[in-house]
Amino acid sequence: MVKSLKALQGINTEKLAAAIEADAGQAVPGLRESLADLRAGNFGVIHTPEQIAARKPGRPAGSVKTNAKVATNIRFDPEVLAALKATGKNWQTRVNDLLRADIESGRLKQFS
């Protein structure tokens, strides 16, 4: 493990690149250039104002589930909560599944 920039600058990047490619079993495009930048101390990403302006706000598409669950607070009688928790880990998921089954069976009316 390299502990300082000075130690990093002393690394033989060609030998390191050869070892990485041998491990990968193939040539790695841009590896030598990246190692040269790293050795020169250029290991942070630099963003131009144009790159920043071109970025879309928010999280990247696909990084959030489309049908994500919604956090809420609900109040149970102490003995009901104790019985639910006694079923073990992931009891909230099981409660959700039971309620969903009741809605789908028609036992609980679905509201629009």
Rosetta silent file (secondary structure, phi, psi, omega in degrees, C-alpha in Angstrom):
SEQUENCE: MVKSLKALQGINTEKLAAAIEADAGQAVPGLRESLADLRAGNFGVIHTPEQIAARKPGRPAGSVKTNAKVATNIRFDPEVLAALKATGKNWQTRVNDLLRADIESGRLKQFS
SCORE:     score description
SCORE:     0.000 S_00000001
   1 L     0.000  132.962  179.758    0.000    0.000    0.000 S_00000001
   2 L   -86.260  127.852 -174.637    1.344    3.420   -0.959 S_00000001
   3 L  -106.321   -7.349  179.781    1.184    5.814    1.975 S_00000001
   4 L  -151.547  160.313  177.647    2.436    9.045    0.439 S_00000001
   5 H   -62.463  -37.084  179.813    2.690   10.916   -2.836 S_00000001
   6 H   -62.420  -43.216  178.248    6.480   10.698   -2.590 S_00000001
   7 H   -65.885  -37.343  179.040    6.298    6.898   -2.348 S_00000001
   8 H   -64.769  -39.462 -178.665    3.848    6.841   -5.245 S_00000001
   9 H   -67.193  -19.358  179.014    6.175    8.896   -7.401 S_00000001
  10 L   -87.842   -2.443 -177.549    8.883    6.266   -6.929 S_00000001
  11 L   -76.430  140.026  175.538    6.761    3.431   -8.365 S_00000001
  12 L   -80.587  101.569 -174.165    7.763    1.949  -11.710 S_00000001
  13 H   -67.075  -31.621  178.830    4.520    2.551  -13.622 S_00000001
  14 H   -65.947  -42.789  178.305    5.510    0.336  -16.548 S_00000001
  15 H   -64.985  -40.982  178.486    6.099   -2.621  -14.224 S_00000001
  16 H   -64.809  -44.503  179.213    2.826   -1.894  -12.419 S_00000001
  17 H   -61.616  -42.047  179.487    0.902   -1.617  -15.707 S_00000001
  18 H   -62.860  -40.180  179.048    2.367   -4.918  -16.904 S_00000001
  19 H   -66.568  -41.108  179.399    1.311   -6.612  -13.654 S_00000001
  20 H   -64.053  -44.929 -178.974   -2.229   -5.197  -13.869 S_00000001
  21 H   -69.039  -33.450  176.532   -2.593   -6.294  -17.492 S_00000001
  22 H   -65.339  -40.359  178.880   -1.180   -9.736  -16.703 S_00000001
  23 H   -67.049  -39.465 -179.555   -3.759  -10.086  -13.935 S_00000001
  24 H   -75.079  -23.219 -179.072   -6.537   -8.864  -16.255 S_00000001
  25 L    79.703   11.613  179.781   -5.358  -11.140  -19.042 S_00000001
  26 L  -162.551  165.333  177.000   -5.595   -8.339  -21.577 S_00000001
  27 L   -69.812  143.146  179.194   -4.394   -4.840  -22.384 S_00000001
  28 L  -110.864  110.057 -177.980   -6.186   -2.113  -20.442 S_00000001
  29 L   -59.913  134.221  176.576   -6.791    0.998  -22.597 S_00000001
  30 L    78.271    0.405 -176.395   -5.580    4.226  -20.995 S_00000001
  31 H   -62.815  -48.719 -177.500   -3.918    2.431  -18.089 S_00000001
  32 H   -63.946  -38.362  177.704   -0.422    3.792  -18.655 S_00000001
  33 H   -65.314  -41.693  179.183   -1.728    7.335  -19.097 S_00000001
  34 H   -65.538  -40.841  178.034   -3.762    7.055  -15.906 S_00000001
  35 H   -66.617  -36.269  177.203   -0.783    5.691  -13.981 S_00000001
  36 H   -65.058  -41.762  176.564    1.396    8.510  -15.334 S_00000001
  37 H   -62.585  -43.434  179.508   -1.196   11.058  -14.162 S_00000001
  38 H   -61.126  -44.946  179.875   -1.349    9.352  -10.780 S_00000001
  39 H   -63.105  -32.553  179.248    2.421    9.369  -10.463 S_00000001
  40 L   -79.305   -4.950  179.217    2.428   13.077  -11.338 S_00000001
  41 L    91.617    8.173  179.814   -0.037   13.711   -8.524 S_00000001
  42 L   -96.569   73.537 -176.660   -3.012   14.333  -10.811 S_00000001
  43 L  -113.109    4.078  174.474   -5.451   11.917   -9.231 S_00000001
  44 L   -98.170  148.822  178.960   -8.418   14.210   -8.630 S_00000001
  45 L   -80.462  132.929  178.478  -11.076   14.732  -11.274 S_00000001
  46 L  -107.652  127.746  179.431  -11.107   18.223  -12.732 S_00000001
  47 L  -110.388  132.104  176.154  -14.412   19.514  -14.074 S_00000001
  48 L   -82.716  159.865  176.475  -14.604   22.399  -16.508 S_00000001
  49 H   -56.674  -33.584  178.924  -17.456   24.922  -16.222 S_00000001
  50 H   -66.183  -40.436  178.655  -18.897   23.429  -19.431 S_00000001
  51 H   -65.972  -39.258  179.434  -18.940   19.935  -17.910 S_00000001
  52 H   -65.955  -43.944 -179.203  -20.626   21.237  -14.778 S_00000001
  53 H   -65.987  -30.946 -177.650  -23.271   23.144  -16.794 S_00000001
  54 H   -77.374  -17.021 -178.717  -23.973   20.051  -18.935 S_00000001
  55 L   -67.275  139.040  175.080  -24.715   17.866  -15.910 S_00000001
  56 L   -84.178  143.053  178.792  -28.330   17.078  -15.280 S_00000001
  57 L   -71.421  156.217  175.754  -29.545   17.730  -11.734 S_00000001
  58 L    90.702 -173.369 -178.483  -30.500   14.851   -9.484 S_00000001
  59 L   -79.735  153.700  177.536  -29.512   11.239   -9.374 S_00000001
  60 L   -62.590  148.409  178.925  -28.584    9.333  -12.518 S_00000001
  61 L   -58.312  136.730  177.953  -31.442    7.513  -14.246 S_00000001
  62 L    88.411   -4.856 -179.067  -31.875    4.011  -12.941 S_00000001
  63 L   -87.644   -6.713  178.595  -30.156    4.657   -9.616 S_00000001
  64 L  -126.619  134.337  179.642  -33.477    4.822   -7.762 S_00000001
  65 L   -60.791  140.888 -179.760  -36.116    2.112   -7.862 S_00000001
  66 L   -71.463  -28.888 -179.638  -39.212    3.153   -9.790 S_00000001
  67 L  -114.692   46.829 -177.847  -41.527    1.583   -7.210 S_00000001
  68 L   -63.430  145.367  178.157  -39.593    2.545   -4.087 S_00000001
  69 L   -71.682  157.767 -177.991  -41.377    2.146   -0.787 S_00000001
  70 L  -107.937  129.617  177.371  -42.488    5.226    1.115 S_00000001
  71 L   -72.855  140.175  178.979  -41.360    5.849    4.690 S_00000001
  72 L  -151.726  168.400  173.961  -44.197    6.499    7.134 S_00000001
  73 L  -113.278  138.022  177.970  -45.019    6.399   10.830 S_00000001
  74 L  -138.559  146.095 -178.105  -47.734    4.129   12.168 S_00000001
  75 L  -108.211  127.355  178.171  -48.905    3.552   15.724 S_00000001
  76 L  -116.571  155.824  169.024  -49.535    0.008   17.028 S_00000001
  77 L   -64.294  146.762 -177.111  -50.746   -1.263   20.366 S_00000001
  78 H   -54.415  -41.071 -178.409  -47.682   -2.381   22.375 S_00000001
  79 H   -70.669  -31.201  177.044  -48.713   -6.062   22.283 S_00000001
  80 H   -67.968  -46.072  178.914  -49.322   -5.936   18.500 S_00000001
  81 H   -62.243  -42.051  178.996  -45.889   -4.419   17.899 S_00000001
  82 H   -61.644  -41.180  179.730  -44.262   -6.969   20.216 S_00000001
  83 H   -66.233  -39.915  178.484  -45.968   -9.823   18.327 S_00000001
  84 H   -64.788  -47.055 -179.288  -44.844   -8.429   14.964 S_00000001
  85 H   -65.450  -28.607 -179.596  -41.251   -7.948   16.120 S_00000001
  86 L   -67.849  -15.967  178.183  -41.278  -11.451   17.623 S_00000001
  87 L   -75.171   -8.713  174.483  -41.586  -12.859   14.084 S_00000001
  88 L   104.781 -171.186 -177.796  -37.948  -11.857   13.567 S_00000001
  89 L   -57.439  147.656  179.939  -35.873   -9.809   11.208 S_00000001
  90 L    68.073   29.102 -179.119  -37.670   -8.100    8.280 S_00000001
  91 H   -64.060  -30.695  179.811  -40.979   -8.000   10.117 S_00000001
  92 H   -64.204  -38.986  178.947  -41.857   -4.709    8.382 S_00000001
  93 H   -64.937  -40.404  178.775  -41.636   -6.412    4.981 S_00000001
  94 H   -65.904  -38.768  176.653  -43.906   -9.209    6.168 S_00000001
  95 H   -62.457  -44.185  178.106  -46.470   -6.682    7.453 S_00000001
  96 H   -58.704  -45.513 -179.247  -46.333   -4.923    4.057 S_00000001
  97 H   -63.832  -40.152  178.096  -46.846   -8.267    2.280 S_00000001
  98 H   -64.229  -43.931  178.833  -49.812   -9.168    4.512 S_00000001
  99 H   -65.230  -41.420  178.000  -51.475   -5.812    3.892 S_00000001
 100 H   -60.665  -43.362  179.421  -50.846   -6.083    0.139 S_00000001
 101 H   -62.533  -39.535  178.510  -52.422   -9.577    0.109 S_00000001
 102 H   -65.934  -38.499  178.285  -55.485   -8.252    1.962 S_00000001
 103 H   -66.192  -46.906 -177.399  -55.853   -5.414   -0.563 S_00000001
 104 H   -66.900  -29.234  178.957  -55.441   -7.762   -3.555 S_00000001
 105 H   -81.667  -10.935 -178.947  -57.948  -10.266   -2.124 S_00000001
 106 L    92.773   -4.245  179.955  -60.525   -7.516   -1.628 S_00000001
 107 L   -63.348  -39.564  172.750  -60.498   -7.871    2.156 S_00000001
 108 L  -108.359  133.718 -178.884  -59.258   -4.271    2.409 S_00000001
 109 L   -72.045  133.113  177.940  -60.771   -1.778    0.018 S_00000001
 110 L   -86.838  129.675 -179.168  -58.240   -0.194   -2.338 S_00000001
 111 L   -97.428  143.328  177.842  -58.493    3.595   -2.465 S_00000001
 112 L   -97.107    0.000    0.000  -57.713    5.556   -5.620 S_00000001
